[in-house]
Amino acid sequence: MRTDSIPAGAAGVTITGGEVAVVGGSVAGCAAALAAHRAGAGRITVFERAADRLADRGVGLAVHNARYAELAAAGYLDAAMPWVQLTTRRWYVRDGTAPLGRQIGVQPFPFRSYCWGPLWRELRDRLPASVDFRPGVTVHEVTDTADGAILRLGGDTRTDPGPGGEKATETGTGRGTGSTEAGSGTTGAGTGTGRRERFDLIIGADGYRSAVRGAAFPRVRPGYAGYLAWRGALPADRLAALDPAGLPSAPWAEEDCIYGVFPGGHVIIYRIPDGRGGHRVNWALYSAPPPGLALRLDAPTSLPPGTLTDTLLARLTQLAEEQLPPYWGKLLLLTPPQEVFIQPMYDFTAPRYSAGRLVLAGDAATVARPHTGAGAVKALQDAAALEAALRTAPERPGALDAYGTERGATGRAMVELGRRLGRALVQDAPDWRTLDQAGLETVWAAALGSGTFGGRELRG
């Protein structure tokens, strides 16, 4: 329905019975659509650029136990979603031919791990049938007017469908469209005609190349951090193929998260559910790209599975064989090259998460480096906070503006924490071989500062 009584400006938006668009249909987008539904929206349409099966994407993510409890209470997570309980983080350095390396420290690690695809499916299934979920649709232009917010839509470009997660499945505008993605700095700049649809509120959950953010804050753009993540996953039963000399009979407990650290980088390895009652092994290796890499990284990009270059594969192999302990290095190389993908590190945050009838959530609003352990948490927290704001908007005219301000502060804190952890773990890492438990605790505490690993407490 059309609600002409809704004036422009976040301070005057009332959600009850209104028409809401969610740009982006990944985890953040499904959670945002659920928030709008619970808050009483009349018609909700989700536009997702990717046309393939998001539920098949198998990368991992982790949620701190305390944040899980908050999000479960808010209705965005529950025990029915497949998960693995992690309890312990073990830090290893290479030590000659010792298969696991030398353990330099152990820390508590109270996280639940998830597989992106099954988690997305659970959230997608929670949306009522009345929500119009449209895959394979590109948003070319976003315009906020006095009479409503307008989307100009086109077909599926899929210039970079990516491997999964928000950074890889953003609806956004594909590269080369000439829209806000090209950085024109004008609200809703684009090419071509396309069909237009009007909404009372548009929620941008369209990832780090967000068309909605481009309209609301055209000068905010991701900045390249100077290093990459090689990412992959593999069925846990492949671990049986690893048998370096001297390997203990039980080398790796299910509840352990492994940090393999080396000069200029580190790898994180942990188990995730496969969605069928078994486990997969999820890993991410962070380090600088090889010299002379013929890939533009100053503008947001990624290399999805099947596009790994020979140069990047050689760099991964070198790090695995020369910098990591034998067992962990060989584990990485069990992932077929065509299943490995590259995620360059970017970070940015919008100054606030609301502007008129445009609202941001997830990676569209803030991208912090994954070292924070809170990317998925923040996206779900955004949805819970947005739901609360939309519910109270009729009695509290400034509710959406307050959402934008408060979540913006959270985003800034996350970006700063990610940068500090990036310096400590990759860009200006200590000589890990000289550290013991006490030294490790000192380094970790200094990197955290006043930040919160795993995400801030959800207010309200």
N, C-alpha and C positions, 0 to 999 in steps of 0.2 A: 504494500500500500504506500501511497504517497502521503507524507506528513508535512503539509505546508506550514504548520505551526512551529516547526523547528527552525530557529534562526541560525544564521551562520555564526561561527565562533564556538570554540569548545565550551565556553562558559554557558552557552545556551542550548546545547544539544540535549535532547531527551530521547532515550533509546526506546521506550515502550511503544511497540507497534511500528517502529521505524524500519527503514530499508538499509541494510548494512552490507557492504562488500568487504571481503577479506582477500587481499592480494597475497597469494602464496598459500599453498596447501600442504606444507610439510608439518613437522611437529608443532612449530610455533603457530602456523596458520590454523591447524585443526583445533588447538587449544584456544586460540582467539575466537574462532567461530563458536566453540562451546561456551565461552564467556559471554558472547553476545546473545546466544540463545537463552542462557540462564538468566540474563538480565532483562529479557522480555522483548527482544527484537522481533519485528513482525516477519520480515523476509531477509534471509541471509544467503548470500551467494559467495562461493569460494572460487577464485580463479587461480589455477595452477598451470604454470607453463609446461612442465614435464608431462608427456603423454604416456610414458612407460609406467611400469608397476613400481610405485614407491615402496610397497610392502616387501619387495624382494631385496632391498638394499641392506647390506649386512655389516655396516660399520658399528663400532661400539661407542657407548657413552656411559658415564657414571654419575650417580646422584648420592650426595652425602646423606647418611642416615637421618640426621636432624632435618635436613631440607625435605627428605622424603616424607617424614612425619607431618610436616606443615602442608605439603602439597596433597598428601592423602586426606588430611582433614578438610582441605579446600575442594576435594573431589576431582583432582587432576591426575593422581596416581593411586594405585591400589595394589594389593598383593596378588591379584589375578593376572597382572602383567608379568610375563616371564622375566626373571631376574636371577642374578648370582650374588650372594653376599660375600663381599671382600672385607677383610679385617686387618690385614698386615701389609705394610710396604717394606720391601727389602731392597737395599741399595747394593749394587755390585760394580766392581771395577775388574778389568781384565787382569789376570795374574798368570802369565805364561800359558801353560796348557791346561790349567785347572778348568774343568768343563763349565762350572757355573761361575768361575771367577772368584774373587775374594769379597766377602760381605763386609761392608764398612759401616753399616748401620741398619737398624730396624725401627720403624715407627708405626703407630696405629694408623689404620686406613679404613675408617668405618663408612664404606660406600657400597651401594647396590649398583651392579653393572647391568646394562640393558643392551639389546641389539636394536639398532635404529628402526629397522623395518617392522618387527613385531610391535614395538612401542607405538610407532605411527599407526599401525593397523588398529590397535586398541583405542587410540584417541579418535581415529576416523570412525570407528564403529559406534562411538558414543554420540556422534552427531545424529540428530533426528532426521528422518526421511525428508522432512520439509526443507532441509538445507540443500541448496543447489550447488553441488560440487562439480566444477567444470575443469577437467584436465585438458591439456593441449591448447590452452588459450594464453596469449601474450597480452600484457597490458602495455600499450604504447604511450599513453599519455594520462596524466592525472591532473585535474583542475579543480580548485576549490572556488566556488562562486557563492553569491548571496542566496541563490535558490537551491543550492545543493552541491555535492561533490560529483564530478563527472569522470568516468573512465572511458578512454577510447581503446577499443579492443581489436585484436587481430588474431590470426591463426598461430599455430605453434611454430616458432622459429627453431627452438632447441639447438642453438649454436654451441651450447656447452651443458648438456643435461647433468653432467657430474655424477659422482658416486653415491650420493646420499647425504643427509643432514642438511641443515639450512643453507650452508654456504653453497652447496652444490645443486639445490633444487629451487632456488629462488625463482619466482615468476618473473619479475623484473623485465627489463628490456634487453634483448640480446645485443651483443656487440655488433656495431655497424648499422644500427637502426636509425641513428641520427636523433634519438630522443634524449631525455635527460641523462641517459647512460653515457652519452658523448660529452657531457659536462658543459652544456650550453649555458647553464645557470638561469634558465627561464622556466617558470612553472609550466609543466605540461608540454614542453617543446617536443615535436615529433614530426614524422613524415607520413605521407599517405593519408587516407581518409579513415577507413575502419568504422565499425559501429560504435555508438556511444550509449552508455547507460548511466542514469543518475541515481545517486544514493544519498541518504541522510548522513551517513558516516562511512568513511573508508579506513579500514585497519590495514596498515602495511606490515605484512609478515613475510616479505618477499626477499629476504636475505641481504647479503652485503652489497649487492648491486641494485638496491631497491629503487623502483620507479616512484614509489610513494615518498620515500625520503628525499629523492631528487626534486620532487615538487615542493615539499615542505621546507627543506634545507638544502638548496642546490649547491652550496659551497662546502658541504660536509662530504668528504670522500675518503675512502680507505687509504691508509699509508702503509707501504711495504716495509716490513720489519727487518729485512735483510737475510732471512733464512727460510727453509722449507720444512715441511713434514712429508716424509714418505709414509704412506698408510696402507695397511692390509689386514686381512683376516683369513683364517684357515680353519677347517674342521679340527677339533681337538684330537681326533683319533690319528691324525698325521704325526703327532708327537712321538708315537711309537717308533718312527723311523730314525729318531735321534738317539745315537748310542756312542757318543765320544768316550774315549778311554777314561775310566775313573768316575763315570757318572753314578751318583747315588741311586739306589733302587727307587726312591721317591724324591725326585729332584725338585718338584714344584707343587706345593699344596694348592688346592682349588681356591682357597681364600686369600692367596698371596697376589699382590700387585708388584711387579718387578720394575725397578728403575735401574737400567744399565747406563752408567755415566762414563763419559770419556772426554778428552779435550775438545771443546767446541761443540758439544752436543750430548744427547742422551736418547734412550729408547724407553718407552713405557709398554708393558705387556701385561695383559690380564684376560681372564676368561669372561665370556659373555654367553647368554643363552642363544641357541640357534632357532628358537621358536617351535621346535619339534621334540622337546624333551631332552635334548643333548646340549653340548657346548661347542662354541667356537673360540679361537684364540684371536684376540684383537691386539694390534700393535701399531705404534706410531713412533717413528724415528725423526728427531729434529737435528738439523745441522745446516751449515751454509751450502749453497749450491756449488757445483764444481766451477772452476774458472772458465770463462769463455762460453757460458751456457747461452745458446741461441734461443732465448725465451724472454719476452718482455714481461717483467714482473712489476714494473712501476704502476701499471694499470691492473685492476683486479682480474685475475685469471685463475684457472686450475687445469689440471690434466686428469681427466676421468680415466677409469680402467680401460685398457686397450690402447692408450696413447702414450705410455711411458717411453721416453726416448732412450736410445742406446747409451748416451752420455749419463743420463740420470740413473739408469740401471747399473752402469759401471760404478758410479759413485756409491750407490746403495750397497753393492757387492763389496766394494773396498772397505766401507765402514763396518759392515757385518763381519768380514773376515779378519780385519786388522785392528779394530778398536773395541769390539765387543768380546766377552768371553765366548768360547766355542759353542756352547749349547745355545745361548741366546742368539748369536749370530746365525747359526745354522737354522734356527727356528724361523727367523725372518725370511730366509731364502727358500723355505718350503712353500711360500706363497708364489704361485706362478706369476711371472712378470706382467702378463696381461690382466692380472687382477689387482696389481699395485696401482695406487693413484697418488698424485702429488697435490698437496695443499700448501701453497705459499702462505706465509704468515702476514696477515694484515691486522691493523687495529684502527679503530675510530669510535666516536660516539656522537650522537646527535645531542645538541645542548639541552633539549627536552624532548619528550615523547609525544607531544601533541601540538598541533597547529591548526586552528580552525576546526574543520570537519575531518581533518587527517590525523590519525593516531598511529603510532609505531609500536612494534613489539618484536622481540627476538633479535636476530642478526640484522634486521632492517634498521634497528635503532642503535645497537651497539655490537661491535665485534671486539672481543678481548681474546688474547692468545689462549689456546686451550690449556696452558699450564695452570690456569685458575681452577680447573676441575668444576666449572660452574656454568658452561654455556647452555646446556639443556635446562638446567635448573632455572637460570634467569629467564629463559623463554616461557617456561611454565609459570614462574612467579609473575611475569608480565601479564599473563592471561588472568591469573587469580586477582591481581591488583586491578586490572581493567574491569573485570566483572564487578568488583566491589564499587569502583567508581561509577560505572554505568547504572548500577542499582540505586545509588544514592543521588544521581544527577537531578531527579525531579525536586528533591528537597535541598540539595546542595549544589547551587548553580556552578560553582567552581570546581566540581569534582574531577572533571577530565583534565582541567589545567593542573590540579594538584597531582593527578596521576602522572602527567607529563613531567612535572618538576621533580617529584620524588623518585620516579624510575630513572630519570636523567641523572640524578645524583648517584644512584646505584650503578648505572652504566659507567660513569666516570671513575668510580672507585675500582670497578672491575678492570677497566683498561689500564689504570695505573698499576694494579697488582700484577696483571699479565706482563707488563713491561719489566717490572722488577724481577719477576720469576724468569722471564726470558733472558735477562742479563745474567742472572745467577746460574741458570741451567745450560745456556748456550753461548751467549755473546761474551760474557766475562766470567766464565766458570772458574772455580778454584782448581788447584791440582788435587783431584779427588783421591789420588793414591796416597796422599799424605794425611787424609782425614780418618779419624776414628769416630765412635758414636758421639762423643762430646763435640768434636769439630763439625760433624754433620749437623747437629742440632743448632749450633751457632750460625752456620751458613743459612740454614732453612729459616730460622727466626729472623735473621737480618733481611732476607728476601721478602718474607711475609710483611714485615713492618706492622702496620695497623690493619692490614687487609685480612680477609677471611677466606682461607682455602676451602673450596667447595660451595661458596656462595654465602651471601649475607642472609640473616634472618628475615623472613617475610613479615613485614609489619602488618598488623591488623588481622 
